[in-house]
Amino acid sequence: MSRHLTSRVVIATHNGGKLREMRELLAPFGIEAVSAGELGLPVPAETGHMFAENAGLKAHAAAKATGLPALADDSGLCVAALDGAPGLFSADWAMGGDFRAAMERVERELQKRGAVTPEQRRAYFVSALVIAWPDGHEELFEGRVHGRAVWPPRGDRGFGYDPMFLPDGHERTFGEMAADEKHGIDWTAGRDGALSHRARAFVELAAACLRRG
């Protein structure tokens, strides 16, 4: 049976963009969020072989360190022509947090493989969200959004690979979308009423673990 978050949660991230999005998503539920970075917690080694495993490692480490429920996201861009890369290593491709360089690397690899048409540049974002409690209980929720990689990158909103990802059915990249548009949440429509990978996972999390005020 799912547990409900009631007051305060640690967002197990040192990524400012990810923290901003998680706070935006939590805002309607009256949940106070503090980040692992703000608390000075160390970054745990992400040794998992799946997004869900790495999210769990981060959430459990923060919950154990603080005695509070902790929410972690592990996410990435998976490009079909690159055999799913950068995937689990999406952050690693951005050495020193330089996602412009990471996007340039994606484009170089696509060019090497002759992936130049829209059909050859299919990609998806995936997000795994884990809430962990200090006693070891956890909840896992996952979301994906499909689209394609575009070049050159477009927009200076969002973060990470957002400027080069064009979701299916849209004319603007995630980097060109305001936060509400990128989340795309219609609370009356469930999972189908969300756009981004993180929002799709969060809608399921909210249905299981949160109550709207």
N, C-alpha and C positions, 0 to 999 in steps of 0.2 A: 504494500500500500504506500502511495506517495505521501511524503511529508510536506507540510506547508511552511514556507518562509513567512515570518511574522514581523520582523523589525529591521535587523541589521545584517548585512552580508559583506564579506570580503570578496572583491573582484580580484582573482588571482592573476594579475597581469602587471607588467611594467610598460605596456604599450599605451601611449596616451590616446591614440585614435580608437583603439578597442575599448578602453575605459569610457570614453565619451559615449560611444554607441551603447554600451551596456547600461550606463546611467540613464540615457534617453529611453531605453526600453523598460527599465524598472520604474521610471518616474510615475506612471499612472497607478502604481500599486503602493506608493508610500513607503518603499523600502529604502533605508539609508545604506549607501554603498561607499565603502572605503577600499582603496586599492592596495595590493601587496607592495607596490612601489612606494606609496605614501607612508606605509607602515615600516618601510626599510627592510622588508623580508628579502632573503636571497632568492635568486632565480633557480628553481630546481632543474636538474639535468632532465632533458626530455628524451628518455631512452626507449620510449614505446615505439611500436611498429605500426600503430594505427592512430588516427586523430583522437579517437575516444580514449586510448591509453594515455596519451600525453595530456589531454585535458584532465583525466583523472589524477595523474601524478601532480599536476599543479594545484588542483582543488584540494586534494588530501593534505598536501604539504602546508597550504595556507590555513586550512581548518585546524590542523594539529598545532601549528605555531600560535594561533590566535584564540583558540577555543570558541570560534564563531563558525557558522556555516560559511562555506566559501564556494564561489561560482567561478569556473574557469572555462575558457573557450580555446579550442585548438582548431585552426582553420587553415585553408590553403587554396591555391589555384592549381587546378589539374588540367593540363592541355593534352588532348588526345594524340596529336601528332608527335608529342614529346614523350609518349608512353606514360602519360600521367604526371610528368614533371611540370613544375617543381614540387607539387604535391606536399608531402609531409615536410619537405625541406624548403618550403616557400620563404620562411624567414631567413634561413641560412643563405639563400641566394642573394639576399639583401645585406651584404657584408657591411657591418657598422651601421645598419639601419638605412642604407641607401637603396630605396626601392626604385629610384630612377635607373640605377645600374642594374637592378634585378630585372626590370622590364626590358631593358636593352638586351640583356642576356637571353630572355625568352624570345625576343624578336630575332636575335642572331641564330638561335637554334632552329627556329621555324624556317628562316631563310635557308639554312644549311640543308634542311630536309625538303625544300621546295614547296613548303606549305604557304601558298600565297593567296589562294582563293578563300572566300568566307567558309565554304564547306570544309576546307582543309584546316581551318583554324578553330575548330570546335573546342570548347573548354567549359569547365564548370567550377564554381566555388563550392566548397564543403565546409560546414561548421559542426563541430561536436561540442556541446555544452554539458558540463558535469557540475552538479551541486553536490558537495560533500559536507557531511556533518562531523564534528569532532569524534563521535563514537564510531566512525567508519562507514556509516550509511551513505549511499550515494544514489543519485538519479542521473540518467543519461538521456540526452535528446539530440537529434541530428537533423540537419537541413542541408539541402543543395539547391543551387540555381544554375541553370544551363544557359549558355550563350556562346560567344566567340571572342577571341583575342583580336584587338584592332591595333593598327599602327598608323600614325603616331599616337601616343597617349593623348587623351582629351579630358580636360577639366582639372581643377585643383581642389576639389572637395573630396570627402572620403579620405582614405589612406591606403597604404600598401599598393596592391596591383589594381585598385579601383579604376584608375584612368585608362587602362587598356582592356577593361572587360565590358562588353556590350551584352546585356541580358536579352534573351529572346523576347521579341515582341516590343522592343523599345528602340528609340532612336538616339538616346543619350547613354553614355557610359555611366558607371557608378561614380566616376570622378566628376561628372557633370551634374549629378543629382543632389538636391538638398536632402537632409537626413530623413525627413518624413517620406519623401518619394522613394528613397533607397530602401527604407524599411518596408514601405508599401503595405502597412498592416490595416486590415479591415477586421476588427475584433468580432464581427458577426459571421465571418466566413471561415474561421478556423485556419488551418494550415494553408488552405488555398487562398487566403486573404492576406498573404505576405509575399514580398518580392525577394529580398536578399536572403542568402543562406543563413545568416545569423538570426534574422527576424523569423524565418521559418522554424528554426530550432527553438527560438524563444517563445513563439506562440504555443508550441506543445508544452514547453516548460511551464508557461503561465497557466495553462489549463490544468496542469497536474499539481503545481506547487504554490500558486499565488492566488490571492483574492483581491479583486479590484475594490478600491475604497468608495 
